Amino acid sequence: MRRRVVQAVVVLLLVVPGPLTALAPRASAQIALTRVAGGLAWPVWVAAPPGDARRLFIVQQGGLIRILKDGALLAAPFLDVSALVTPELGQGSEQGLLGLAFDPQYAVNGRFFIDYTDVAGNTLIARYVVSAADPDRADPASAVTLLAIDQPFANHNGGTVAFGPRDGYLYVGMGDGGSAGDPGNRAQDGGTLLGKLLRLDVSGAAYAIPPDNPFAAPGGARDEIWAVGLRNPYRFSFDPLNGDLYIGDVGQDAWEEVDWQPGDAPGGRNYGWRRMEGTHCYDPVNDCNDGSLILPVYEYSHDGGCSVTGGAVYRGAAIPAVQGTYFFADYCTPRLRSFRMTGGALADFREWPLSVVPGAGTATVGAIAAIAPDGVGELYIVDRTGTQEGELWKIVPEGTPAVERRTLGATKALYRGR
């Protein structure tokens, strides 16, 4: 039996914060959130095959990928790898099944890729193929492990895998290996894949190195590396229109950051960690930037959150007023933020606190683990508030009818990746 999902809608009102009031705002806009799924166990990500307007694939940290199809959660999972992933999960856990990406040619080859930590706690990137008999089921026997990376600690595992819209290569976000302060200085060490953004050609049976990878030459840094100096790029994304790259890199003690790379820029960028946390020296405490480091386009202190959740650029059709806007969030502070990149500079920064609309019942939105698009560019928010209480929200135009009252929850003492 299909489960009926009660839709809940909230309205997000435009607020331009004081420090950035000099930025020119775009035309006034209001958006809302409507709940499309609930009762999810530790949801962390959503994805869909390119052009698929009927299905959304929900990644649950414990090892299930579930399908929301035509508004209803299917009973059978698309894929169950719960026996393969790290078993100990909880609100602060950074291990488990973390990422999913569909091949740009999924309609032809049925390939998709997952990122997870195995029972030993190490990162695996694996390829699967959809079942030939049922498009809503994967073939578990098709699994091929493409890449395995040892993890020295349980935290800072990254988790996002995504295809570049310009080149068709698979990008993999890797944290610095964990503990705190990057004790092995791994993010600056080109001999390890930790603390990096990787770029792989996965069109063949095994992965290959794209010939224009910045370190694809004998000697020196690892060939797989596209960018260095990342602490924990838990969520990153590409603008599907122009290929611009946005990285939400989780900070250490004081600063969270969003990094940006134009779609036509070459690789080899150094985003600074552990020499810098955001725009501030970390180790060493002085004279940390010799001019070679790429500074974030946006940072905020822990007065405004504790762990950035990188988001996505809106390229859907339902809300024209926010076309080209990058939405992101913080795991501990339940509010949306957004900006646009214009001429290489940040513009139109906004915060979107929640205003309650009339209706019945109460609930909260908090612990935002991801903001990601469906197959046609509409954006969804993954809320992992509790063990079996995770919810999925869709960003919709203001004016969508409401049947429940929703408000953003108070700041939570939740934690990811210190």
Secondary structure, 3 states (H helix, E strand, C coil): CCCCCCCCEEEECCECCHHHCCCCCCCCCCEEEEEEEEEECCEEEEECCCCCCCEEEEEECCCEEEEEECCEECCCCCEECCCCECCCCCCCCCCCEEEEEECCCHHHHCEEEEEEEECCCCEEEEEEEECCCCCCCEEEEEEEEEEEECCCCCCCCCCCEEECCCCCCEEEECCCCCCCCCCCCHHHCCCCCCCCEEEEECCCCCCECCCCCCCCCCCCCCCCEEEECCCCCCEEEECCCCCCEEEEECCCCCEEEEEEECCCCCCCEECCCCCEECCEECCCCCCCCCCCCCCCCEEEECCCCCCEEEEEECCCCCCHHHCCCEEEEECCCCCEEEEEEECCEEEEEEEECEECCCCECCCEECCEEEEEECCCCCEEEEECCCCCCEEEEEEEECCCCCCECCEECCCCCCCCCC
